[in-house]
Amino acid sequence: MRLRALGVFGLVTLMLVALPSAAFAADPNGAVTLEAEPAVALDFVWMLVAAFLVYFMQAGFAMVEAGFCRAKNATNLMMKNLLDFVMGSLAYFIVGFALMYGADAAGIIGTNGWFMGGNYDVTVYRDFMFQVVFAATAATIVSGAVAERLKFSAYLVYSIVLSAVIYPVYGHWVWGGGWLAQLATPFHDFAGSGVVHALGGFVGLAGALVLGPRFGKYGKDGKPRAIPGHSIPLAALGVFILWFGWFGFNAGSSLSGNDLRIAVIAVNTNMAAAAGSAVALLITKLKTGKFDIGMALNGALAGLVAITAPCAVVSGGSAIIIGAIAGAIVVASIYTVENLGVDDPVGAFSVHGMNGIWGLLAVGLFADGTYGDVTGLLFGGGTAQFVSQAIGAGVVAVWAFLLGFALFKGMDLVMGVRVSPEEELRGLDVDEHGSPAYPNFLVVEES
């Protein structure tokens, strides 16, 4: 029986590999050639290098989540971040890329290009590589919100559905020529404050609500208790990696190495992160009397998330203001969400969900009209752009939360999404993976 199953699997794999190859063999160069367009080489290199930087952000997310969570769940978090990219790549290749960038149907979904369309256009391959790393980023945001209590099997199902459907459909509305891009004043999300970050943040909120809080998070009086992570150095390393990768995330979204605006985008990205971290640090110092590194790290991420949508259309001064407000938002949101009984171990919703929405709205306020014909309210553009941004922000919040809640609730009814109390107390590393991250510190009960 096992040999038969392996044989079927091998046959299916061979068909999936062979069929596209037959179609691809006709045109190994694709529609674009260096002979016809020698200048295009710079764009290819720029987009691919930026994609590699965004891929490296997976390591940043893995380190942040592991550092802010307990040692007994570190292997589980590494596995989730790994499988986000593994399953996300496959699902996005087969279905997601077509739904997002296929021929538009009524402004709702793409309708062709399954398995990337069976063509060998090098431009399509370049675009896929750049987009798949964004899809994986959206997926991995959620793992922090549901950390330390979600079944790994349920997480695999979630990762596939988000990469294949939830992310690509909203992405089509914004970047694939869908209805938000067709508004009289087009909705603007340059690098994904909404498409990537708000979407991942609101799905994460839905998952955290369905799962409920970790054991020990709330006392008998209902007040939240701190559950310290096991490694601040790992969390800090993760933020440094993410900050570095974000230059590819934002500047790479110019889609051209010949677009000199990439210098403005890079500076804006950096300044928003710095302002977000500084303000979060200051607020927590005033509130607690301590210089809280956890909040300072999340403040930097909040600034990065917020500047992702407006990074190409605002000045450096505006970027600092946007980042500073993001730093205040993330602190207020983390305390508020925690006091409402929602356990988000790494602050994923507050960083990505709330500041993704803020970044979208910031376009409608601070865009200065110097790039892409996008002008916000504060620079004489009237209310039109802000209204479009508010529509897009509201849509992503509702779309991501409702589909995320339905997905996690449906999985809970069918297969259960939370590990047993005993497994949660022992840690997910042993029961889910049989491989603790720190075996020398593992305490084993003898029978």
LONUGU-945126 format. One record per residue (C-alpha): chain; x, y, z; residue in three letters; residue number from 1. Coordinates in Angstrom, 1 decimal. Each point is the difference from the previous one (the first is absolute). Example, Ala and Ser with C-alpha at 12.3 -4.5 7.8 and 13.67 -1.06 7.14 Angstrom:
// LONUGU-945126
   timar       px       py       pz   vexza   dokol
       A     12.3     -4.5      7.8     ALA       1
       A      1.4      3.4     -0.7     SER       2
//
This chain:
// LONUGU-945126
   timar       px       py       pz   vexza   dokol
       A      0.0      0.0      0.0     MET       1
       A      2.8      2.4      0.9     ARG       2
       A      1.8     -0.8     -3.3     LEU       3
       A     -3.1      0.6     -1.9     ARG       4
       A     -0.5      3.4      1.6     ALA       5
       A      3.6      0.9     -0.7     LEU       6
       A     -0.5     -1.0     -3.6     GLY       7
       A     -3.0      2.2     -0.4     VAL       8
       A      1.8      2.9      1.6     PHE       9
       A      2.9     -0.5     -2.3     GLY      10
       A     -2.2     -0.2     -3.1     LEU      11
       A     -1.9      3.2      1.0     VAL      12
       A      3.3      1.8      0.7     THR      13
       A      1.4     -1.1     -3.4     LEU      14
       A     -3.1      1.3     -1.8     MET      15
       A      0.1      3.4      1.7     LEU      16
       A      3.7      0.3     -1.0     VAL      17
       A     -0.3     -1.4     -3.5     ALA      18
       A     -3.1      1.9     -1.2     LEU      19
       A      1.3      3.5      0.6     PRO      20
       A      3.4     -1.0     -1.4     SER      21
       A     -1.5     -1.0     -3.3     ALA      22
       A     -1.7      3.4     -0.3     ALA      23
       A      3.1      1.9      1.2     PHE      24
       A      2.4     -1.6     -2.4     ALA      25
       A     -1.4      1.9     -3.0     ALA      26
       A      1.4      3.4      1.3     ASP      27
       A      2.9     -0.2      2.3     PRO      28
       A      0.7      3.7     -0.1     ASN      29
       A     -3.5      1.3      0.7     GLY      30
       A     -1.7      3.1     -1.4     ALA      31
       A      2.8      2.4      1.2     VAL      32
       A      3.6     -0.4     -1.3     THR      33
       A      3.1      1.9      0.7     LEU      34
       A      0.6      0.5     -3.7     GLU      35
       A     -3.3      1.8     -0.3     ALA      36
       A      0.0      1.9      3.3     GLU      37
       A      3.5      0.1      1.5     PRO      38
       A     -1.0      2.5      2.8     ALA      39
       A     -2.5     -2.5      1.4     VAL      40
       A      2.8     -2.0      1.6     ALA      41
       A      0.3      2.6      2.9     LEU      42
       A     -3.7     -0.4      0.8     ASP      43
       A      0.3     -3.8      0.1     PHE      44
       A      3.0      0.2      2.3     VAL      45
       A     -1.6      2.6      2.2     TRP      46
       A     -3.3     -1.8      0.4     MET      47
       A      1.7     -3.4      0.7     LEU      48
       A      2.4      1.4      2.5     VAL      49
       A     -2.9      1.8      1.8     ALA      50
       A     -1.9     -3.3      0.0     ALA      51
       A      3.0     -1.8      1.6     PHE      52
       A      0.0      2.7      2.7     LEU      53
       A     -3.7     -0.5      0.6     VAL      54
       A      0.6     -3.7      0.2     TYR      55
       A      2.6      0.6      2.7     PHE      56
       A     -2.7      1.7      2.0     MET      57
       A     -1.3     -3.6      0.8     GLN      58
       A      3.0     -0.4      2.2     ALA      59
       A     -0.8      3.3      1.7     GLY      60
       A     -3.5     -1.0      0.7     PHE      61
       A      1.2     -3.4      1.3     ALA      62
       A      2.5      1.6      2.4     MET      63
       A     -2.5      2.6      1.3     VAL      64
       A     -2.7     -2.6      0.7     GLU      65
       A      2.4     -2.5      1.6     ALA      66
       A      1.6      2.8      2.1     GLY      67
       A     -3.3      1.3      1.3     PHE      68
       A     -1.4     -3.5      0.8     CYS      69
       A      1.2     -2.7      2.3     ARG      70
       A      2.8     -2.4     -0.6     ALA      71
       A     -2.3     -3.0      0.0     LYS      72
       A     -1.7      1.2     -3.2     ASN      73
       A      3.0      1.2     -2.0     ALA      74
       A      0.2     -3.0     -2.3     THR      75
       A     -3.7      0.3     -0.7     ASN      76
       A      0.5      3.7     -1.0     LEU      77
       A      2.9     -0.9     -2.3     MET      78
       A     -2.1     -2.6     -1.7     MET      79
       A     -2.9      2.4     -0.5     LYS      80
       A      2.2      2.6     -1.6     ASN      81
       A      1.7     -2.6     -2.2     LEU      82
       A     -3.3     -1.5     -1.1     LEU      83
       A     -1.5      3.4     -0.7     ASP      84
       A      2.4      0.3     -2.8     PHE      85
       A     -0.1     -3.7     -1.1     VAL      86
       A     -3.8     -0.3     -0.2     MET      87
       A     -0.5      3.6     -1.0     GLY      88
       A      2.4     -0.3     -2.9     SER      89
       A     -1.9     -3.1     -1.3     LEU      90
       A     -3.5      1.4      0.6     ALA      91
       A      0.9      3.3     -1.6     TYR      92
       A      1.6     -1.6     -3.0     PHE      93
       A     -3.0     -2.3     -0.7     ILE      94
       A     -2.9      2.3      0.8     VAL      95
       A      0.9      3.3      1.7     GLY      96
       A      2.0      1.7     -2.7     PHE      97
       A     -2.8     -0.5     -2.5     ALA      98
       A     -2.7      1.3      2.3     LEU      99
       A      2.1      3.1      0.7     MET     100
       A      1.4      0.8     -3.4     TYR     101
       A     -2.1     -1.9     -2.5     GLY     102
       A     -2.4      1.6     -2.5     ALA     103
       A     -2.4      2.1      2.1     ASP     104
       A     -3.6     -1.1      0.4     ALA     105
       A     -2.4      2.7      1.1     ALA     106
       A      2.7      1.5      2.2     GLY     107
       A     -0.2     -2.9      2.4     ILE     108
       A      2.5     -2.8     -1.0     ILE     109
       A      2.5     -1.0     -2.6     GLY     110
       A     -1.2     -2.8     -2.2     THR     111
       A      3.1     -1.5     -1.7     ASN     112
       A      3.6     -1.0      0.6     GLY     113
       A     -0.4     -3.1      2.1     TRP     114
       A      3.4     -1.6      0.6     PHE     115
       A      1.3      3.4     -1.4     MET     116
       A     -1.8     -0.6     -3.3     GLY     117
       A      2.2     -2.6     -1.6     GLY     118
       A      2.2      2.6     -1.6     ASN     119
       A      3.7      0.9      0.3     TYR     120
       A     -0.1      3.7     -0.1     ASP     121
       A      3.0      1.1      2.1     VAL     122
       A     -1.9      3.2      1.1     THR     123
       A     -2.7     -2.2      1.5     VAL     124
       A      2.5     -2.0      1.9     TYR     125
       A      1.7      3.1      1.3     ARG     126
       A     -3.3      1.4      1.1     ASP     127
       A     -1.0     -3.2      1.7     PHE     128
       A      3.2     -0.1      1.9     MET     129
       A     -0.5      3.5      1.3     PHE     130
       A     -3.6     -0.7      0.9     GLN     131
       A      0.3     -3.4      1.7     VAL     132
       A      2.2      1.4      2.7     VAL     133
       A     -2.7      2.6      0.8     PHE     134
       A     -2.6     -2.7      0.2     ALA     135
       A      2.2     -1.9      2.5     ALA     136
       A      0.5      3.1      2.1     THR     137
       A     -3.8      0.5      0.3     ALA     138
       A     -0.3     -3.7      1.1     ALA     139
       A      2.8      0.1      2.6     THR     140
       A     -1.4      3.1      1.8     ILE     141
       A     -2.8     -2.2      1.4     VAL     142
       A      2.3     -2.6      1.6     SER     143
       A      1.0      2.5      2.7     GLY     144
       A     -3.7      0.8      0.9     ALA     145
       A     -0.9     -3.7      0.5     VAL     146
       A      3.3     -1.1      1.5     ALA     147
       A      0.5     -2.6      2.8     GLU     148
       A     -3.5     -1.7     -0.3     ARG     149
       A     -1.0     -0.7     -3.6     LEU     150
       A      0.2     -3.5     -1.5     LYS     151
       A      2.7     -0.2     -2.7     PHE     152
       A     -2.4     -1.9     -2.4     SER     153
       A     -2.5      2.8      0.3     ALA     154
       A      2.7      2.5     -0.7     TYR     155
       A      1.0     -1.8     -3.2     LEU     156
       A     -3.7      0.2     -1.2     VAL     157
       A     -0.1      3.7      0.9     TYR     158
       A      3.2      0.8     -1.8     SER     159
       A     -1.2     -1.7     -3.3     ILE     160
       A     -3.4      1.8      0.1     VAL     161
       A      1.5      3.4      0.6     LEU     162
       A      2.7     -0.3     -2.7     SER     163
       A     -2.5     -1.5     -2.5     ALA     164
       A     -3.1      2.1      0.6     VAL     165
       A     -0.2      2.6      2.7     ILE     166
       A      3.1      1.9     -0.9     TYR     167
       A     -0.2     -0.2     -3.8     PRO     168
       A     -3.6      1.1     -0.3     VAL     169
       A      0.5      3.2      2.0     TYR     170
       A      3.3      0.4     -1.8     GLY     171
       A     -1.8     -0.1     -3.3     HIS     172
       A     -2.4      2.8      1.1     TRP     173
       A      3.1      2.2      0.7     VAL     174
       A      2.9     -1.1     -2.2     TRP     175
       A     -1.6     -2.2     -2.6     GLY     176
       A     -2.2      2.6     -1.6     GLY     177
       A     -3.1     -0.8      2.2     GLY     178
       A     -2.8      2.2      1.2     TRP     179
       A      2.1      2.0      2.6     LEU     180
       A      2.5      0.9     -2.7     ALA     181
       A     -3.0      1.1     -2.2     GLN     182
       A     -1.4      2.5      2.4     LEU     183
       A     -0.3      3.6     -1.4     ALA     184
       A      2.9      0.8      2.2     THR     185
       A      1.9     -3.3      0.1     PRO     186
       A      0.8     -1.5      3.3     PHE     187
       A      3.7      0.2      0.7     HIS     188
       A      2.1     -2.6      1.9     ASP     189
       A      3.5      0.3     -1.4     PHE     190
       A      1.6     -3.0      1.7     ALA     191
       A     -2.7     -1.6      2.1     GLY     192
       A     -1.0      1.6      3.3     SER     193
       A     -3.4     -1.4     -0.8     GLY     194
       A      0.6     -2.8     -2.5     VAL     195
       A      2.6     -1.7      2.2     VAL     196
       A      0.1      1.4      3.5     HIS     197
       A     -3.6      1.0      0.9     ALA     198
       A     -1.3     -3.2     -1.7     LEU     199
       A      2.4     -2.2      2.1     GLY     200
       A     -0.7      2.0      3.1     GLY     201
       A     -3.8     -0.4     -0.1     PHE     202
       A      0.2     -3.7     -0.9     VAL     203
       A      2.3     -0.3      3.0     GLY     204
       A     -2.6      1.8      2.2     LEU     205
       A     -2.7     -2.4     -1.1     ALA     206
       A      2.2     -3.0      0.7     GLY     207
       A      0.9      1.3      3.5     ALA     208
       A     -3.7      0.5      0.8     LEU     209
       A     -1.0     -3.5     -1.1     VAL     210
       A      2.9     -1.6      1.9     LEU     211
       A     -0.4      1.9      3.3     GLY     212
       A      2.9      1.1      2.3     PRO     213
       A      2.9     -2.2      1.1     ARG     214
       A     -0.1     -1.6      3.4     PHE     215
       A      1.2      2.4      2.6     GLY     216
       A     -0.5      3.1     -2.1     LYS     217
       A     -2.8      1.3      2.2     TYR     218
       A     -0.4     -0.3      3.7     GLY     219
       A     -3.2     -0.8      1.9     LYS     220
       A     -0.8      3.7      0.2     ASP     221
       A      0.1      0.1     -3.9     GLY     222
       A      3.1      2.2     -0.1     LYS     223
       A      2.7     -0.8     -2.5     PRO     224
       A      3.3     -1.4      1.2     ARG     225
       A      3.3      0.3     -1.8     ALA     226
       A      1.4     -3.2     -1.6     ILE     227
       A      3.6      1.0     -0.8     PRO     228
       A      1.6     -1.3     -3.1     GLY     229
       A      3.1     -2.1      0.4     HIS     230
       A      2.5      2.1     -2.1     SER     231
       A      0.0      3.7     -0.4     ILE     232
       A      3.3     -0.3     -2.1     PRO     233
       A     -1.9     -2.2     -2.5     LEU     234
       A     -2.9      2.4     -0.2     ALA     235
       A      2.4      3.0     -0.5     ALA     236
       A      1.9     -1.9     -2.7     LEU     237
       A     -3.3     -0.7     -1.7     GLY     238
       A     -0.9      3.7     -0.1     VAL     239
       A      3.4      0.9     -1.4     PHE     240
       A     -0.5     -2.6     -2.8     ILE     241
       A     -3.5      1.3     -0.7     LEU     242
       A      1.1      3.6     -0.1     TRP     243
       A      2.7     -1.0     -2.5     PHE     244
       A     -2.4     -2.1     -2.1     GLY     245
       A     -2.5      2.8      0.0     TRP     246
       A      2.2      2.1     -2.3     PHE     247
       A     -0.6     -2.7     -2.6     GLY     248
       A     -3.7     -0.2      0.9     PHE     249
       A     -0.6      3.7     -0.5     ASN     250
       A      2.6      1.2     -2.5     ALA     251
       A     -0.3     -3.2     -2.1     GLY     252
       A     -3.7      0.8     -0.5     SER     253
       A      1.1      2.7     -2.4     SER     254
       A      0.3     -3.0     -2.3     LEU     255
       A      2.9      1.7     -1.8     SER     256
       A      3.6      0.6      0.7     GLY     257
       A     -0.2      3.0     -2.3     ASN     258
       A     -2.5      1.8      2.3     ASP     259
       A      2.1      2.4      2.0     LEU     260
       A     -2.8      0.5      2.5     ARG     261
       A      1.4     -3.1      1.7     ILE     262
       A      2.3      2.3      2.0     ALA     263
       A     -3.0      1.9      1.4     VAL     264
       A     -1.7     -3.3      0.8     ILE     265
       A      3.0     -1.3      1.8     ALA     266
       A      0.5      3.1      2.2     VAL     267
       A     -3.8      0.2      0.8     ASN     268
       A      0.1     -3.7      1.0     THR     269
       A      2.9      0.6      2.3     ASN     270
       A     -1.3      3.2      1.6     MET     271
       A     -3.5     -1.4      0.7     ALA     272
       A      1.6     -3.0      1.8     ALA     273
       A      2.2      2.2      2.1     ALA     274
       A     -2.8      2.3      1.0     ALA     275
       A     -2.3     -2.9      0.8     GLY     276
       A      2.6     -1.6      2.3     SER     277
       A      0.9      3.3      1.7     ALA     278
       A     -3.7      0.9      0.8     VAL     279
       A     -0.8     -3.5      1.2     ALA     280
       A      3.0      0.1      2.3     LEU     281
       A     -0.9      3.5      1.4     LEU     282
       A     -3.6     -0.9      0.7     ILE     283
       A      0.9     -3.2      1.8     THR     284
       A      2.6      1.8      2.0     LYS     285
       A     -2.6      2.6      1.1     LEU     286
       A     -2.5     -2.8      0.8     LYS     287
       A      2.2     -2.5      1.8     THR     288
       A      3.2      1.8      0.9     GLY     289
       A      2.0     -2.5     -2.0     LYS     290
       A      1.6      0.1     -3.4     PHE     291
       A     -1.9     -3.0     -1.5     ASP     292
       A      1.9     -1.7     -2.8     ILE     293
       A     -3.0     -2.1     -1.0     GLY     294
       A     -2.1      3.1     -0.7     MET     295
       A      3.0      1.8     -1.7     ALA     296
       A      0.4     -3.0     -2.4     LEU     297
       A     -3.8     -0.1     -0.8     ASN     298
       A      0.1      3.7     -0.4     GLY     299
       A      2.6     -0.3     -2.8     ALA     300
       A     -2.1     -2.7     -1.7     LEU     301
       A     -3.2      2.2      0.4     ALA     302
       A      1.8      2.8     -1.8     GLY     303
       A      1.1     -2.3     -2.8     LEU     304
       A     -3.5     -1.3     -0.5     VAL     305
       A     -1.6      3.4      0.0     ALA     306
       A      2.4      1.5     -2.6     ILE     307
       A     -0.4     -3.0     -2.4     THR     308
       A     -3.0      1.5     -1.8     ALA     309
       A      1.1      3.6     -0.2     PRO     310
       A      3.8     -0.4     -0.3     CYS     311
       A      0.2      1.2     -3.6     ALA     312
       A     -2.4      2.9      0.3     VAL     313
       A      1.1      1.9      3.1     VAL     314
       A      3.0      2.0      1.1     SER     315
       A      2.5     -1.0      2.7     GLY     316
       A     -1.6      2.4      2.5     GLY     317
       A     -3.4     -1.5     -0.6     SER     318
       A      1.5     -3.5      0.4     ALA     319
       A      1.2      0.9      3.5     ILE     320
       A     -3.4      1.2      1.0     ILE     321
       A     -1.6     -3.1     -1.4     ILE     322
       A      2.5     -2.2      1.8     GLY     323
       A     -0.4      1.9      3.3     ALA     324
       A     -3.8     -0.4     -0.1     ILE     325
       A      0.5     -3.7     -0.7     ALA     326
       A      2.2     -0.3      3.1     GLY     327
       A     -2.8      1.5      2.1     ALA     328
       A     -2.6     -2.2     -1.7     ILE     329
       A      1.8     -3.3      0.7     VAL     330
       A      0.5      0.8      3.7     VAL     331
       A     -3.6      1.0      0.5     ALA     332
       A     -1.3     -3.0     -2.0     SER     333
       A      2.2     -2.6      1.8     ILE     334
       A     -1.3      1.1      3.4     TYR     335
       A     -3.6      0.3     -1.3     THR     336
       A     -0.1     -3.4     -1.7     VAL     337
       A      1.5     -1.7      3.0     GLU     338
       A     -2.5      1.6      2.4     ASN     339
       A     -2.9     -1.1     -2.3     LEU     340
       A      1.1     -3.6      0.6     GLY     341
       A      1.6     -0.7     -3.4     VAL     342
       A      3.4     -1.8      0.4     ASP     343
       A      2.3      1.0     -2.8     ASP     344
       A      3.4     -1.2      1.2     PRO     345
       A      2.2      2.2     -2.4     VAL     346
       A     -2.4      2.9     -0.6     GLY     347
       A     -0.6     -1.0     -3.6     ALA     348
       A     -3.4      1.6     -0.3     PHE     349
       A      1.1      3.3      1.6     SER     350
       A      3.1      0.2     -2.1     VAL     351
       A     -1.4     -1.2     -3.4     HIS     352
       A     -3.7      0.4      0.2     GLY     353
       A     -0.4      3.3      1.7     MET     354
       A      3.0      1.6     -1.6     ASN     355
       A     -0.8     -1.5     -3.4     GLY     356
       A     -3.3      2.0      0.2     ILE     357
       A      1.8      3.1      1.2     TRP     358
       A      2.4     -0.3     -2.9     GLY     359
       A     -2.8     -0.1     -2.5     LEU     360
       A     -1.7      3.1      1.5     LEU     361
       A      3.3      1.8      0.2     ALA     362
       A      0.1      0.0     -3.9     VAL     363
       A     -3.2      2.0     -0.1     GLY     364
       A      1.5      2.5      2.5     LEU     365
       A      3.7      0.4     -0.8     PHE     366
       A      0.4     -0.8     -3.8     ALA     367
       A      1.6      3.2     -1.4     ASP     368
       A     -0.8     -0.4     -3.7     GLY     369
       A      3.7     -0.4     -1.1     THR     370
       A     -0.3     -3.6     -1.1     TYR     371
       A     -2.7     -2.1     -1.7     GLY     372
       A     -2.6      2.8      0.0     ASP     373
       A     -1.0     -0.8      3.6     VAL     374
       A     -0.8      3.0      2.1     THR     375
       A     -1.4     -0.1      3.6     GLY     376
       A     -2.2      2.2      2.0     LEU     377
       A      2.8      1.9      1.8     LEU     378
       A      1.7      0.9     -3.3     PHE     379
       A     -3.0      1.4     -1.9     GLY     380
       A     -1.4     -3.1     -1.5     GLY     381
       A     -3.4      0.2      1.6     GLY     382
       A     -1.8     -2.9      1.5     THR     383
       A     -0.1     -2.3     -3.1     ALA     384
       A      3.1     -2.0      0.7     GLN     385
       A     -0.7     -0.2      3.7     PHE     386
       A     -3.5     -1.4     -0.7     VAL     387
       A      1.5     -2.6     -2.4     SER     388
       A      2.5     -1.0      2.7     GLN     389
       A     -2.7     -0.3      2.6     ALA     390
       A     -2.0     -2.3     -2.3     ILE     391
       A      3.0     -2.2     -0.6     GLY     392
       A      0.9     -0.1      3.7     ALA     393
       A     -3.5     -0.9      1.0     GLY     394
       A     -0.2     -2.7     -2.7     VAL     395
       A      3.2     -1.7      1.0     VAL     396
       A     -0.9      0.0      3.7     ALA     397
       A     -3.4     -1.6     -0.7     VAL     398
       A      1.2     -2.4     -2.7     TRP     399
       A      3.0     -1.3      2.1     ALA     400
       A     -1.8     -0.2      3.3     PHE     401
       A     -3.2     -1.7     -1.3     LEU     402
       A      1.8     -2.6     -2.2     LEU     403
       A      2.6     -0.6      2.7     GLY     404
       A     -2.6     -0.5      2.7     PHE     405
       A     -2.0     -2.4     -2.3     ALA     406
       A      3.1     -1.9     -0.8     LEU     407
       A      1.2     -0.5      3.5     PHE     408
       A     -3.5     -0.7      1.3     LYS     409
       A     -0.7     -2.5     -2.8     GLY     410
       A      3.3     -1.8      0.8     MET     411
       A     -0.9      0.0      3.6     ASP     412
       A     -3.3     -1.7     -0.7     LEU     413
       A      1.5     -2.6     -2.4     VAL     414
       A      3.5     -0.8      1.5     MET     415
       A      0.5      2.1      3.1     GLY     416
       A      2.5      2.8     -0.1     VAL     417
       A      1.4      0.1      3.5     ARG     418
       A      2.4     -2.5      1.6     VAL     419
       A     -1.0     -1.8      3.2     SER     420
       A      0.7      1.7      3.3     PRO     421
       A      2.7     -2.5      0.8     GLU     422
       A      1.8      0.6     -3.3     GLU     423
       A     -0.2      3.8      0.4     GLU     424
       A      1.5     -0.2      3.5     LEU     425
       A      2.8     -2.3     -1.2     ARG     426
       A      0.6      2.1     -3.1     GLY     427
       A     -0.8     -0.7     -3.6     LEU     428
       A      3.6     -0.9     -0.9     ASP     429
       A     -0.1     -3.5      1.5     VAL     430
       A     -3.6     -1.1     -0.7     ASP     431
       A     -0.4      1.6     -3.5     GLU     432
       A      3.6     -0.5     -1.3     HIS     433
       A      1.9     -2.3      2.3     GLY     434
       A      2.9      2.4     -0.2     SER     435
       A      0.5      2.6      2.7     PRO     436
       A      2.0      3.1     -0.9     ALA     437
       A      2.1     -0.3      3.1     TYR     438
       A      0.3     -3.7      0.9     PRO     439
       A      2.7      0.6      2.7     ASN     440
       A     -2.6      1.9      2.0     PHE     441
       A     -2.9     -2.4     -0.5     LEU     442
       A     -1.4     -1.5      3.2     VAL     443
       A     -1.3     -3.6     -0.6     VAL     444
       A     -2.3     -1.7      2.4     GLU     445
       A      1.0     -3.5      0.7     GLU     446
       A     -2.7     -2.6      0.1     SER     447
//
